[in-house]
Amino acid sequence: MKKRLTLALIALSALTLSACGLRGDLDRPPPAWFNLAGETAVTL
């Protein structure tokens, strides 16, 4: 019983880790304080 539980936990961990890259590289949005039209940073 303990061996099955360990095997199931290892399989679940491997599945979880392998699912992390399914969406590919994520595009990060530009920072909210950066103005794309004027290409200048807004100072606070």
PDB file of N, CA, C, O and CB in Angstrom:
ATOM      1  N   MET A   1       0.830  -1.201   0.000  1.00  0.00           N
ATOM      2  CA  MET A   1       0.000   0.000   0.000  1.00  0.00           C
ATOM      3  C   MET A   1       0.870   1.259   0.000  1.00  0.00           C
ATOM      4  O   MET A   1       0.592   2.209  -0.732  1.00  0.00           O
ATOM      5  CB  MET A   1      -0.942   0.001   1.218  1.00  0.00           C
ATOM      6  N   LYS A   2       1.910   1.263   0.812  1.00  0.00           N
ATOM      7  CA  LYS A   2       2.779   2.428   0.899  1.00  0.00           C
ATOM      8  C   LYS A   2       3.534   2.644  -0.417  1.00  0.00           C
ATOM      9  O   LYS A   2       3.793   3.777  -0.820  1.00  0.00           O
ATOM     10  CB  LYS A   2       3.768   2.269   2.063  1.00  0.00           C
ATOM     11  N   LYS A   3       3.878   1.536  -1.073  1.00  0.00           N
ATOM     12  CA  LYS A   3       4.595   1.636  -2.342  1.00  0.00           C
ATOM     13  C   LYS A   3       3.696   2.248  -3.420  1.00  0.00           C
ATOM     14  O   LYS A   3       4.164   3.045  -4.234  1.00  0.00           O
ATOM     15  CB  LYS A   3       5.100   0.247  -2.788  1.00  0.00           C
ATOM     16  N   ARG A   4       2.421   1.885  -3.432  1.00  0.00           N
ATOM     17  CA  ARG A   4       1.477   2.444  -4.404  1.00  0.00           C
ATOM     18  C   ARG A   4       1.271   3.935  -4.171  1.00  0.00           C
ATOM     19  O   ARG A   4       1.202   4.718  -5.119  1.00  0.00           O
ATOM     20  CB  ARG A   4       0.133   1.710  -4.328  1.00  0.00           C
ATOM     21  N   LEU A   5       1.173   4.318  -2.909  1.00  0.00           N
ATOM     22  CA  LEU A   5       0.989   5.727  -2.578  1.00  0.00           C
ATOM     23  C   LEU A   5       2.200   6.546  -3.016  1.00  0.00           C
ATOM     24  O   LEU A   5       2.056   7.644  -3.552  1.00  0.00           O
ATOM     25  CB  LEU A   5       0.746   5.898  -1.071  1.00  0.00           C
ATOM     26  N   THR A   6       3.381   6.010  -2.786  1.00  0.00           N
ATOM     27  CA  THR A   6       4.606   6.693  -3.200  1.00  0.00           C
ATOM     28  C   THR A   6       4.674   6.809  -4.715  1.00  0.00           C
ATOM     29  O   THR A   6       5.025   7.864  -5.242  1.00  0.00           O
ATOM     30  CB  THR A   6       5.841   5.953  -2.672  1.00  0.00           C
ATOM     31  N   LEU A   7       4.343   5.742  -5.411  1.00  0.00           N
ATOM     32  CA  LEU A   7       4.356   5.755  -6.870  1.00  0.00           C
ATOM     33  C   LEU A   7       3.329   6.745  -7.423  1.00  0.00           C
ATOM     34  O   LEU A   7       3.610   7.456  -8.388  1.00  0.00           O
ATOM     35  CB  LEU A   7       4.080   4.350  -7.416  1.00  0.00           C
ATOM     36  N   ALA A   8       2.155   6.794  -6.823  1.00  0.00           N
ATOM     37  CA  ALA A   8       1.123   7.730  -7.258  1.00  0.00           C
ATOM     38  C   ALA A   8       1.557   9.173  -7.017  1.00  0.00           C
ATOM     39  O   ALA A   8       1.297  10.047  -7.845  1.00  0.00           O
ATOM     40  CB  ALA A   8      -0.196   7.447  -6.530  1.00  0.00           C
ATOM     41  N   LEU A   9       2.208   9.423  -5.901  1.00  0.00           N
ATOM     42  CA  LEU A   9       2.684  10.768  -5.595  1.00  0.00           C
ATOM     43  C   LEU A   9       3.778  11.207  -6.566  1.00  0.00           C
ATOM     44  O   LEU A   9       3.799  12.358  -7.004  1.00  0.00           O
ATOM     45  CB  LEU A   9       3.203  10.830  -4.160  1.00  0.00           C
ATOM     46  N   ILE A  10       4.679  10.296  -6.899  1.00  0.00           N
ATOM     47  CA  ILE A  10       5.742  10.603  -7.860  1.00  0.00           C
ATOM     48  C   ILE A  10       5.146  10.869  -9.242  1.00  0.00           C
ATOM     49  O   ILE A  10       5.565  11.798  -9.933  1.00  0.00           O
ATOM     50  CB  ILE A  10       6.766   9.445  -7.931  1.00  0.00           C
ATOM     51  N   ALA A  11       4.175  10.059  -9.644  1.00  0.00           N
ATOM     52  CA  ALA A  11       3.535  10.243 -10.948  1.00  0.00           C
ATOM     53  C   ALA A  11       2.789  11.577 -11.006  1.00  0.00           C
ATOM     54  O   ALA A  11       2.842  12.275 -12.019  1.00  0.00           O
ATOM     55  CB  ALA A  11       2.568   9.081 -11.241  1.00  0.00           C
ATOM     56  N   LEU A  12       2.104  11.928  -9.937  1.00  0.00           N
ATOM     57  CA  LEU A  12       1.380  13.194  -9.890  1.00  0.00           C
ATOM     58  C   LEU A  12       2.343  14.376  -9.935  1.00  0.00           C
ATOM     59  O   LEU A  12       2.069  15.379 -10.594  1.00  0.00           O
ATOM     60  CB  LEU A  12       0.513  13.268  -8.630  1.00  0.00           C
ATOM     61  N   SER A  13       3.454  14.260  -9.246  1.00  0.00           N
ATOM     62  CA  SER A  13       4.458  15.328  -9.262  1.00  0.00           C
ATOM     63  C   SER A  13       5.055  15.497 -10.651  1.00  0.00           C
ATOM     64  O   SER A  13       5.227  16.622 -11.119  1.00  0.00           O
ATOM     65  CB  SER A  13       5.568  15.036  -8.248  1.00  0.00           C
ATOM     66  N   ALA A  14       5.370  14.393 -11.312  1.00  0.00           N
ATOM     67  CA  ALA A  14       5.934  14.459 -12.659  1.00  0.00           C
ATOM     68  C   ALA A  14       4.927  15.057 -13.637  1.00  0.00           C
ATOM     69  O   ALA A  14       5.298  15.844 -14.507  1.00  0.00           O
ATOM     70  CB  ALA A  14       6.367  13.061 -13.132  1.00  0.00           C
ATOM     71  N   LEU A  15       3.670  14.692 -13.498  1.00  0.00           N
ATOM     72  CA  LEU A  15       2.631  15.232 -14.376  1.00  0.00           C
ATOM     73  C   LEU A  15       2.459  16.728 -14.158  1.00  0.00           C
ATOM     74  O   LEU A  15       2.295  17.487 -15.113  1.00  0.00           O
ATOM     75  CB  LEU A  15       1.299  14.509 -14.142  1.00  0.00           C
ATOM     76  N   THR A  16       2.496  17.144 -12.913  1.00  0.00           N
ATOM     77  CA  THR A  16       2.348  18.565 -12.599  1.00  0.00           C
ATOM     78  C   THR A  16       3.507  19.370 -13.162  1.00  0.00           C
ATOM     79  O   THR A  16       3.304  20.440 -13.737  1.00  0.00           O
ATOM     80  CB  THR A  16       2.251  18.772 -11.086  1.00  0.00           C
ATOM     81  N   LEU A  17       4.721  18.862 -12.999  1.00  0.00           N
ATOM     82  CA  LEU A  17       5.890  19.584 -13.498  1.00  0.00           C
ATOM     83  C   LEU A  17       5.928  19.620 -15.019  1.00  0.00           C
ATOM     84  O   LEU A  17       6.363  20.612 -15.603  1.00  0.00           O
ATOM     85  CB  LEU A  17       7.163  18.950 -12.966  1.00  0.00           C
ATOM     86  N   SER A  18       5.482  18.560 -15.659  1.00  0.00           N
ATOM     87  CA  SER A  18       5.505  18.538 -17.120  1.00  0.00           C
ATOM     88  C   SER A  18       4.421  19.433 -17.706  1.00  0.00           C
ATOM     89  O   SER A  18       4.547  19.886 -18.844  1.00  0.00           O
ATOM     90  CB  SER A  18       5.335  17.110 -17.631  1.00  0.00           C
ATOM     91  N   ALA A  19       3.371  19.692 -16.957  1.00  0.00           N
ATOM     92  CA  ALA A  19       2.291  20.545 -17.450  1.00  0.00           C
ATOM     93  C   ALA A  19       2.638  22.023 -17.369  1.00  0.00           C
ATOM     94  O   ALA A  19       1.917  22.851 -17.926  1.00  0.00           O
ATOM     95  CB  ALA A  19       1.024  20.278 -16.671  1.00  0.00           C
ATOM     96  N   CYS A  20       3.725  22.376 -16.690  1.00  0.00           N
ATOM     97  CA  CYS A  20       4.082  23.787 -16.534  1.00  0.00           C
ATOM     98  C   CYS A  20       4.431  24.446 -17.860  1.00  0.00           C
ATOM     99  O   CYS A  20       4.155  25.633 -18.037  1.00  0.00           O
ATOM    100  CB  CYS A  20       5.245  23.924 -15.579  1.00  0.00           C
ATOM    101  N   GLY A  21       5.024  23.725 -18.789  1.00  0.00           N
ATOM    102  CA  GLY A  21       5.460  24.325 -20.039  1.00  0.00           C
ATOM    103  C   GLY A  21       4.497  24.145 -21.195  1.00  0.00           C
ATOM    104  O   GLY A  21       4.871  24.409 -22.338  1.00  0.00           O
ATOM    105  N   LEU A  22       3.285  23.711 -20.946  1.00  0.00           N
ATOM    106  CA  LEU A  22       2.351  23.441 -22.037  1.00  0.00           C
ATOM    107  C   LEU A  22       1.908  24.705 -22.767  1.00  0.00           C
ATOM    108  O   LEU A  22       1.622  24.658 -23.963  1.00  0.00           O
ATOM    109  CB  LEU A  22       1.142  22.720 -21.505  1.00  0.00           C
ATOM    110  N   ARG A  23       1.850  25.816 -22.070  1.00  0.00           N
ATOM    111  CA  ARG A  23       1.387  27.049 -22.692  1.00  0.00           C
ATOM    112  C   ARG A  23       2.505  27.770 -23.427  1.00  0.00           C
ATOM    113  O   ARG A  23       2.249  28.765 -24.106  1.00  0.00           O
ATOM    114  CB  ARG A  23       0.786  27.963 -21.650  1.00  0.00           C
ATOM    115  N   GLY A  24       3.704  27.304 -23.311  1.00  0.00           N
ATOM    116  CA  GLY A  24       4.823  27.944 -23.994  1.00  0.00           C
ATOM    117  C   GLY A  24       5.299  29.178 -23.239  1.00  0.00           C
ATOM    118  O   GLY A  24       4.958  29.385 -22.075  1.00  0.00           O
ATOM    119  N   ASP A  25       6.088  29.985 -23.924  1.00  0.00           N
ATOM    120  CA  ASP A  25       6.596  31.205 -23.312  1.00  0.00           C
ATOM    121  C   ASP A  25       5.465  32.215 -23.177  1.00  0.00           C
ATOM    122  O   ASP A  25       4.710  32.453 -24.120  1.00  0.00           O
ATOM    123  CB  ASP A  25       7.760  31.794 -24.139  1.00  0.00           C
ATOM    124  N   LEU A  26       5.364  32.793 -22.016  1.00  0.00           N
ATOM    125  CA  LEU A  26       4.329  33.784 -21.772  1.00  0.00           C
ATOM    126  C   LEU A  26       4.868  35.169 -22.103  1.00  0.00           C
ATOM    127  O   LEU A  26       5.999  35.501 -21.749  1.00  0.00           O
ATOM    128  CB  LEU A  26       3.837  33.721 -20.308  1.00  0.00           C
ATOM    129  N   ASP A  27       4.060  35.972 -22.780  1.00  0.00           N
ATOM    130  CA  ASP A  27       4.452  37.343 -23.095  1.00  0.00           C
ATOM    131  C   ASP A  27       4.093  38.233 -21.918  1.00  0.00           C
ATOM    132  O   ASP A  27       2.952  38.258 -21.457  1.00  0.00           O
ATOM    133  CB  ASP A  27       3.764  37.845 -24.401  1.00  0.00           C
ATOM    134  N   ARG A  28       5.089  38.959 -21.446  1.00  0.00           N
ATOM    135  CA  ARG A  28       4.845  39.858 -20.326  1.00  0.00           C
ATOM    136  C   ARG A  28       4.342  41.192 -20.861  1.00  0.00           C
ATOM    137  O   ARG A  28       4.902  41.724 -21.820  1.00  0.00           O
ATOM    138  CB  ARG A  28       6.130  40.051 -19.474  1.00  0.00           C
ATOM    139  N   PRO A  29       3.301  41.733 -20.259  1.00  0.00           N
ATOM    140  CA  PRO A  29       2.814  43.042 -20.704  1.00  0.00           C
ATOM    141  C   PRO A  29       3.811  44.133 -20.310  1.00  0.00           C
ATOM    142  O   PRO A  29       4.585  43.957 -19.369  1.00  0.00           O
ATOM    143  CB  PRO A  29       1.415  43.342 -20.099  1.00  0.00           C
ATOM    144  N   PRO A  30       3.792  45.248 -21.022  1.00  0.00           N
ATOM    145  CA  PRO A  30       4.692  46.345 -20.640  1.00  0.00           C
ATOM    146  C   PRO A  30       4.275  46.906 -19.285  1.00  0.00           C
ATOM    147  O   PRO A  30       3.114  46.777 -18.896  1.00  0.00           O
ATOM    148  CB  PRO A  30       4.687  47.467 -21.715  1.00  0.00           C
ATOM    149  N   PRO A  31       5.195  47.521 -18.569  1.00  0.00           N
ATOM    150  CA  PRO A  31       4.843  48.114 -17.274  1.00  0.00           C
ATOM    151  C   PRO A  31       3.781  49.198 -17.436  1.00  0.00           C
ATOM    152  O   PRO A  31       3.711  49.860 -18.472  1.00  0.00           O
ATOM    153  CB  PRO A  31       6.093  48.700 -16.595  1.00  0.00           C
ATOM    154  N   ALA A  32       2.970  49.371 -16.424  1.00  0.00           N
ATOM    155  CA  ALA A  32       1.870  50.328 -16.482  1.00  0.00           C
ATOM    156  C   ALA A  32       2.371  51.768 -16.554  1.00  0.00           C
ATOM    157  O   ALA A  32       1.651  52.641 -17.039  1.00  0.00           O
ATOM    158  CB  ALA A  32       0.965  50.156 -15.275  1.00  0.00           C
ATOM    159  N   TRP A  33       3.574  52.032 -16.086  1.00  0.00           N
ATOM    160  CA  TRP A  33       4.084  53.397 -16.064  1.00  0.00           C
ATOM    161  C   TRP A  33       4.842  53.762 -17.345  1.00  0.00           C
ATOM    162  O   TRP A  33       5.426  54.842 -17.420  1.00  0.00           O
ATOM    163  CB  TRP A  33       4.987  53.584 -14.864  1.00  0.00           C
ATOM    164  N   PHE A  34       4.843  52.883 -18.350  1.00  0.00           N
ATOM    165  CA  PHE A  34       5.574  53.134 -19.589  1.00  0.00           C
ATOM    166  C   PHE A  34       4.592  53.528 -20.678  1.00  0.00           C
ATOM    167  O   PHE A  34       3.645  52.791 -20.954  1.00  0.00           O
ATOM    168  CB  PHE A  34       6.395  51.890 -20.015  1.00  0.00           C
ATOM    169  N   ASN A  35       4.802  54.662 -21.288  1.00  0.00           N
ATOM    170  CA  ASN A  35       3.917  55.178 -22.330  1.00  0.00           C
ATOM    171  C   ASN A  35       4.449  54.726 -23.685  1.00  0.00           C
ATOM    172  O   ASN A  35       5.509  55.189 -24.107  1.00  0.00           O
ATOM    173  CB  ASN A  35       3.807  56.737 -22.262  1.00  0.00           C
ATOM    174  N   LEU A  36       3.743  53.839 -24.375  1.00  0.00           N
ATOM    175  CA  LEU A  36       4.212  53.327 -25.656  1.00  0.00           C
ATOM    176  C   LEU A  36       4.131  54.363 -26.773  1.00  0.00           C
ATOM    177  O   LEU A  36       4.928  54.316 -27.710  1.00  0.00           O
ATOM    178  CB  LEU A  36       3.414  52.111 -26.038  1.00  0.00           C
ATOM    179  N   ALA A  37       3.193  55.290 -26.692  1.00  0.00           N
ATOM    180  CA  ALA A  37       3.035  56.280 -27.754  1.00  0.00           C
ATOM    181  C   ALA A  37       4.209  57.254 -27.773  1.00  0.00           C
ATOM    182  O   ALA A  37       4.731  57.585 -28.838  1.00  0.00           O
ATOM    183  CB  ALA A  37       1.719  57.044 -27.580  1.00  0.00           C
ATOM    184  N   GLY A  38       4.619  57.710 -26.598  1.00  0.00           N
ATOM    185  CA  GLY A  38       5.693  58.694 -26.531  1.00  0.00           C
ATOM    186  C   GLY A  38       7.043  58.084 -26.222  1.00  0.00           C
ATOM    187  O   GLY A  38       8.056  58.782 -26.258  1.00  0.00           O
ATOM    188  N   GLU A  39       7.079  56.789 -25.917  1.00  0.00           N
ATOM    189  CA  GLU A  39       8.319  56.085 -25.564  1.00  0.00           C
ATOM    190  C   GLU A  39       9.040  56.746 -24.396  1.00  0.00           C
ATOM    191  O   GLU A  39      10.268  56.711 -24.326  1.00  0.00           O
ATOM    192  CB  GLU A  39       9.248  56.024 -26.768  1.00  0.00           C
ATOM    193  N   THR A  40       8.291  57.343 -23.486  1.00  0.00           N
ATOM    194  CA  THR A  40       8.916  57.947 -22.310  1.00  0.00           C
ATOM    195  C   THR A  40       8.299  57.347 -21.064  1.00  0.00           C
ATOM    196  O   THR A  40       7.133  56.952 -21.051  1.00  0.00           O
ATOM    197  CB  THR A  40       8.754  59.491 -22.314  1.00  0.00           C
ATOM    198  N   ALA A  41       9.088  57.287 -20.040  1.00  0.00           N
ATOM    199  CA  ALA A  41       8.604  56.761 -18.774  1.00  0.00           C
ATOM    200  C   ALA A  41       7.934  57.881 -17.987  1.00  0.00           C
ATOM    201  O   ALA A  41       8.399  59.021 -17.989  1.00  0.00           O
ATOM    202  CB  ALA A  41       9.759  56.128 -17.959  1.00  0.00           C
ATOM    203  N   VAL A  42       6.859  57.550 -17.328  1.00  0.00           N
ATOM    204  CA  VAL A  42       6.160  58.527 -16.505  1.00  0.00           C
ATOM    205  C   VAL A  42       6.844  58.567 -15.152  1.00  0.00           C
ATOM    206  O   VAL A  42       6.998  57.532 -14.504  1.00  0.00           O
ATOM    207  CB  VAL A  42       4.641  58.181 -16.363  1.00  0.00           C
ATOM    208  N   THR A  43       7.251  59.737 -14.722  1.00  0.00           N
ATOM    209  CA  THR A  43       7.918  59.867 -13.423  1.00  0.00           C
ATOM    210  C   THR A  43       6.896  60.207 -12.362  1.00  0.00           C
ATOM    211  O   THR A  43       5.929  60.927 -12.614  1.00  0.00           O
ATOM    212  CB  THR A  43       9.028  60.944 -13.468  1.00  0.00           C
ATOM    213  N   LEU A  44       7.117  59.689 -11.199  1.00  0.00           N
ATOM    214  CA  LEU A  44       6.183  59.929 -10.095  1.00  0.00           C
ATOM    215  C   LEU A  44       6.674  61.011  -9.180  1.00  0.00           C
ATOM    216  O   LEU A  44       6.008  61.340  -8.198  1.00  0.00           O
ATOM    217  CB  LEU A  44       5.954  58.666  -9.305  1.00  0.00           C
TER     218      LEU A  44
END
